[in-house]
């Protein structure tokens, strides 16, 4: 009996050209390179240019993924964009990506789960593919998150950057006895009781403004490692795999101390953990696909590898997805 799976056909990414180092930030806010690196492990971040919107970043990452997969926009029938910073309140950024790619077919929508958005989007696209609603999905995490920052608040403005990453999933039917491929298992969680630990103080219904990021850093850190490991174990349990089976762990790139703490609690050696927070900072929904793209491009992630994606974000939301590359 065949098994329907969503397999990965390609990945791609895009980073704005403007790179801002910690030293440059220290000229305008009371901080230092040493202070930032000690606390979160960030050295630099990319910031979108004036007039460069989230959909522009998403399209650039999408084109890179399509090229990597050897496909064209005509081959895609679903676009899911994970973002907290859409160009407009509506329409969805995904429909703008659809338009900019020259597509008139298929369907497109956004997912908003903050930093967990890409994992949520991958899981949602996987469900649509397995239910027969789509054959090939373009899944994108894209953010111009720096536009939500108060650049006088040194506790938040040093943490974030802009960027986009994309993955193409394709429906495949695996014959009985054929090796496992694609998305094997996923788990998603949320708990809105923690909303005020990481949030933006604006919105169309409340203030009519975009607002700025506010975060209770110690509280977020306190919850993060436990929630991350919980959802990773839940995903492994579904699949029948163990931590020892993992070739790569690709976590949300928010804070190196959180990444290191989760890896240690899981018992993963550091060389199996993909870390890009130092060069990307926290790009919210874009961080996992950006890290994935780096690890695929440099040859670390190869066909047949078992890869665990994980993210946690405001809400709180958190989730994990296990993929056989």
C-alpha positions as CSV (number, residue, x, y, z in Angstrom):
1,X,0.0,0.0,0.0
2,X,1.4,3.4,-1.0
3,X,2.0,6.3,1.4
4,X,1.4,9.9,0.5
5,X,4.2,12.1,1.6
6,X,5.2,15.8,1.1
7,X,8.8,15.7,-0.1
8,X,11.2,18.6,-0.2
9,X,12.1,19.6,-3.8
10,X,14.1,22.7,-3.1
11,X,15.0,25.5,-0.7
12,X,16.1,29.1,-1.2
13,X,16.7,32.3,0.7
14,X,17.2,36.1,0.4
15,X,18.8,38.6,2.7
16,X,18.7,42.4,2.2
17,X,22.0,43.9,1.2
18,X,22.3,46.3,4.2
19,X,24.3,44.6,7.0
20,X,24.4,46.3,10.4
21,X,27.0,45.2,12.9
22,X,26.8,45.4,16.7
23,X,29.5,48.1,16.5
24,X,27.3,50.2,14.3
25,X,24.3,49.8,16.6
26,X,26.5,50.9,19.5
27,X,26.8,54.3,17.9
28,X,23.1,55.0,18.3
29,X,22.0,53.0,21.3
30,X,23.6,52.2,24.7
31,X,25.0,48.8,23.9
32,X,28.2,47.1,22.8
33,X,29.4,44.2,20.6
34,X,30.5,42.4,23.7
35,X,27.2,42.9,25.6
36,X,25.1,41.6,22.6
37,X,27.3,38.6,21.8
38,X,27.5,37.5,25.5
39,X,23.7,37.5,25.9
40,X,22.4,36.3,22.6
41,X,25.3,35.4,20.3
42,X,24.4,37.9,17.5
43,X,27.2,39.7,15.6
44,X,25.2,41.3,12.8
45,X,21.8,41.5,11.1
46,X,20.4,42.4,7.7
47,X,17.9,45.3,7.3
48,X,15.6,45.8,4.4
49,X,16.1,48.9,2.3
50,X,13.5,51.7,2.1
51,X,10.8,50.6,-0.3
52,X,11.8,46.9,0.0
53,X,8.8,45.1,1.4
54,X,8.2,41.7,2.9
55,X,6.6,40.4,-0.3
56,X,9.8,41.5,-2.2
57,X,12.0,39.4,0.1
58,X,9.6,36.5,-0.2
59,X,9.6,36.6,-4.0
60,X,13.4,36.6,-4.1
61,X,13.6,33.6,-1.7
62,X,10.8,31.9,-3.8
63,X,12.7,32.3,-7.0
64,X,15.8,30.9,-5.4
65,X,13.9,27.9,-4.2
66,X,12.3,27.4,-7.6
67,X,15.7,27.5,-9.3
68,X,17.1,25.0,-6.7
69,X,14.2,22.7,-7.5
70,X,14.3,23.1,-11.2
71,X,10.7,24.3,-11.3
72,X,8.8,27.4,-12.4
73,X,5.8,29.2,-10.9
74,X,3.6,27.3,-13.3
75,X,4.4,24.1,-11.3
76,X,3.2,25.6,-8.0
77,X,-0.5,25.4,-7.0
78,X,-0.3,26.6,-3.3
79,X,1.6,29.4,-1.7
80,X,1.8,29.8,2.1
81,X,3.6,32.8,3.6
82,X,4.4,32.9,7.3
83,X,4.9,36.5,8.3
84,X,4.2,38.9,11.2
85,X,5.0,41.9,9.0
86,X,2.9,41.7,5.8
87,X,3.0,44.6,3.4
88,X,-0.6,45.5,4.1
89,X,-3.2,44.6,6.7
90,X,-4.8,42.9,3.6
91,X,-4.4,41.5,1.1
92,X,-2.3,38.6,2.3
93,X,1.4,38.8,1.4
94,X,1.0,35.4,-0.2
95,X,-1.3,36.8,-2.8
96,X,1.2,39.6,-3.6
97,X,3.9,36.9,-4.0
98,X,1.5,35.0,-6.3
99,X,1.0,38.2,-8.4
100,X,4.7,39.0,-8.5
101,X,5.5,35.5,-9.7
102,X,3.1,36.0,-12.5
103,X,0.7,33.3,-11.3
104,X,-3.1,33.4,-12.0
105,X,-3.8,29.8,-10.8
106,X,-3.8,28.0,-7.4
107,X,-4.4,29.6,-4.0
108,X,-2.4,31.6,-1.5
109,X,-2.7,32.7,2.1
110,X,-0.7,33.9,5.1
111,X,-0.1,32.3,8.5
112,X,0.7,34.4,11.6
113,X,2.4,32.5,14.4
114,X,5.3,34.9,14.8
115,X,8.6,33.0,15.1
116,X,6.9,29.6,14.8
117,X,5.2,30.7,11.6
118,X,7.4,28.7,9.2
119,X,6.9,25.4,11.1
120,X,3.2,26.1,11.2
121,X,3.2,26.8,7.5
122,X,5.1,23.7,6.6
123,X,2.7,21.6,8.6
124,X,-0.3,23.3,7.0
125,X,1.0,22.8,3.5
126,X,1.7,19.2,4.3
127,X,-1.9,18.7,5.4
128,X,-3.2,20.3,2.2
129,X,-1.0,18.1,0.0
130,X,-1.9,14.9,1.8
131,X,-5.6,15.9,1.5
132,X,-5.3,16.3,-2.2
133,X,-5.8,20.1,-2.3
134,X,-2.4,20.8,-3.8
135,X,0.4,19.0,-5.6
136,X,3.3,21.4,-5.0
137,X,3.4,24.0,-2.3
138,X,5.7,27.0,-2.0
139,X,6.2,27.6,1.7
140,X,7.9,30.9,2.7
141,X,8.9,32.6,5.9
142,X,9.5,36.3,5.3
143,X,9.9,39.3,7.6
144,X,10.8,42.9,7.7
145,X,10.7,42.6,11.5
146,X,13.0,45.6,12.1
147,X,10.1,47.9,11.2
148,X,8.4,46.8,14.4
149,X,11.4,47.9,16.6
150,X,11.8,50.8,18.9
151,X,15.4,51.7,18.0
152,X,15.9,53.4,21.4
153,X,15.1,50.2,23.3
154,X,18.4,48.3,23.6
155,X,16.7,45.2,25.0
156,X,14.9,44.5,21.7
157,X,16.4,46.5,18.9
158,X,19.6,44.5,18.9
159,X,17.9,41.1,18.6
160,X,16.1,41.2,15.2
161,X,16.8,41.3,11.5
162,X,15.1,41.0,8.1
163,X,15.1,38.2,5.6
164,X,13.2,35.4,3.8
165,X,13.5,31.7,3.2
166,X,11.5,29.3,1.1
167,X,10.9,25.6,0.7
168,X,9.0,23.7,-2.0
169,X,7.0,20.6,-1.0
170,X,5.7,18.1,-3.5
171,X,3.2,15.3,-3.3
172,X,4.8,11.9,-3.7
173,X,3.4,8.4,-3.3
174,X,5.9,6.0,-1.7
175,X,5.5,2.4,-2.6
176,X,5.4,-0.3,0.1
177,X,9.0,-1.0,1.1
178,X,10.3,2.3,-0.4
179,X,12.6,4.2,2.0
180,X,10.8,7.0,4.0
181,X,11.0,10.5,2.5
182,X,9.5,13.9,3.2
183,X,7.6,15.1,6.2
184,X,7.3,12.2,8.7
185,X,5.6,13.9,11.7
186,X,4.8,17.3,13.1
187,X,3.5,18.8,16.4
188,X,2.1,22.2,17.0
189,X,1.3,23.9,20.3
190,X,0.1,27.3,21.6
191,X,-0.8,28.9,24.9
192,X,-2.3,32.4,24.7
193,X,-2.0,33.0,28.5
194,X,1.6,34.1,27.8
195,X,0.7,36.6,25.2
196,X,2.1,39.6,27.1
197,X,5.6,38.1,27.5
198,X,6.4,38.8,23.8
199,X,4.0,41.1,21.8
200,X,3.6,44.2,19.7
201,X,1.7,47.1,21.3
202,X,-0.3,47.9,18.2
203,X,-2.7,46.6,15.6
204,X,-5.6,47.6,13.4
205,X,-8.3,46.8,16.0
206,X,-6.6,48.2,19.1
207,X,-4.5,51.3,18.1
208,X,-4.7,51.5,14.3
209,X,-0.9,51.5,14.3
210,X,1.8,48.9,13.7
211,X,3.2,49.3,17.2
212,X,6.6,48.2,18.6
213,X,7.9,44.9,20.0
214,X,7.9,44.4,23.8
215,X,9.5,41.4,25.5
216,X,10.0,40.0,29.0
217,X,13.3,38.5,28.1
218,X,13.9,36.4,31.2
219,X,10.4,35.0,31.1
220,X,10.7,34.0,27.4
221,X,14.0,32.3,28.1
222,X,12.5,30.5,31.1
223,X,9.8,28.9,29.0
224,X,11.8,28.4,25.8
225,X,14.0,25.4,26.4
226,X,11.3,23.3,28.1
227,X,8.7,24.0,25.4
228,X,11.2,23.3,22.6
229,X,12.3,20.0,23.9
230,X,8.7,18.9,24.7
231,X,7.5,19.4,21.1
232,X,10.7,17.7,19.7
233,X,10.1,14.6,21.8
234,X,6.4,14.6,20.9
235,X,7.3,14.6,17.2
236,X,9.9,11.9,17.6
237,X,7.4,9.8,19.5
238,X,4.9,10.0,16.6
239,X,7.5,8.9,14.2
240,X,9.1,6.1,16.2
241,X,12.5,7.8,16.0
242,X,14.8,8.9,18.8
243,X,17.1,11.9,19.3
244,X,20.0,9.6,18.4
245,X,18.5,9.1,14.9
246,X,18.7,12.8,14.1
247,X,21.3,14.0,11.6
248,X,20.4,17.7,12.0
249,X,18.5,19.9,14.4
250,X,17.5,23.2,12.8
251,X,16.0,25.4,15.6
252,X,14.5,28.9,15.5
253,X,17.4,31.4,15.6
254,X,16.5,33.7,18.5
255,X,19.2,33.4,21.1
256,X,22.3,31.2,21.1
257,X,21.9,30.4,24.8
258,X,18.4,29.0,24.1
259,X,19.7,27.0,21.1
260,X,22.6,25.7,23.2
261,X,20.3,24.9,26.1
262,X,17.8,23.0,24.0
263,X,20.6,21.0,22.3
264,X,22.1,20.1,25.6
265,X,18.8,19.1,27.1
266,X,18.1,16.9,24.1
267,X,21.5,15.4,24.3
268,X,22.5,16.5,20.8
269,X,26.2,17.2,20.1
270,X,26.7,20.8,19.0
271,X,28.0,19.7,15.6
272,X,24.4,18.4,14.8
273,X,22.8,21.8,15.5
274,X,22.5,24.4,12.7
275,X,23.2,27.9,14.1
276,X,23.0,31.1,12.1
277,X,21.8,33.5,14.7
278,X,25.2,35.2,14.8
279,X,24.9,36.4,11.1
280,X,21.2,36.7,10.7
281,X,19.9,37.7,14.2
282,X,16.3,36.7,14.9
283,X,14.4,37.0,11.7
284,X,11.2,35.6,13.2
285,X,9.3,33.3,10.7
286,X,12.2,33.5,8.3
287,X,14.9,32.1,10.7
288,X,14.3,28.4,10.2
289,X,14.2,28.4,6.4
290,X,17.2,30.8,6.3
291,X,19.2,28.4,8.5
292,X,18.0,25.4,6.4
293,X,19.1,27.1,3.2
294,X,22.6,27.8,4.6
295,X,23.0,24.1,5.7
296,X,21.8,22.8,2.3
297,X,24.0,25.2,0.4
298,X,27.1,24.3,2.3
299,X,26.5,20.6,1.9
300,X,25.7,19.7,5.5
301,X,22.1,18.6,4.9
302,X,22.1,15.9,2.2
303,X,19.5,13.6,0.7
304,X,18.5,10.9,3.2
305,X,19.3,12.9,6.3
306,X,16.8,13.1,9.1
307,X,16.2,16.8,10.0
308,X,14.2,18.2,12.9
309,X,12.8,21.7,12.5
310,X,11.7,23.6,15.6
311,X,10.5,27.1,16.5
312,X,8.9,29.0,19.4
313,X,7.4,32.5,19.2
314,X,5.1,35.0,20.6
315,X,1.6,33.8,21.6
316,X,3.2,31.6,22.9
317,X,3.3,29.3,19.8
318,X,5.7,26.5,19.3
319,X,6.1,23.5,17.0
320,X,8.4,20.9,15.4
321,X,8.5,19.0,12.1
322,X,10.6,15.9,11.3
323,X,11.7,15.6,7.7
324,X,13.6,12.9,5.8
325,X,15.5,14.9,3.3
